[in-house]
Amino acid sequence: MTNQFTSRLKDLIEESGKMQKDICSDLQISKQKLSKWKTGYNEPSMDELIMLALYFDVTSDYLLGLEDETGARANSQNP
């Protein structure tokens, strides 16, 4: 099962129009690390999550599935 993070990361990579090797070079991470994040095998650390959010110009809450692309809370049942 794909979680929100892996789904959104894949979408952001695709929407960026950049090759994965270029993203890895920009972020100074290995291709294996990015691949493991995309498949859900591993998750990024807090610092890596922030790095991804800044790189793709989204919030960490968006990456985690806590808000949608407009910034609204994804689950309106939570206060």
ABEGO torsion letter per residue (X at the ends): XBBAAAAAAAAAAAAAGBBAAAAAAAAGBBAAAAAAAAAGABBBBAAAAAAAAAAAGBBAAAAAGABBAAGBBABAABX
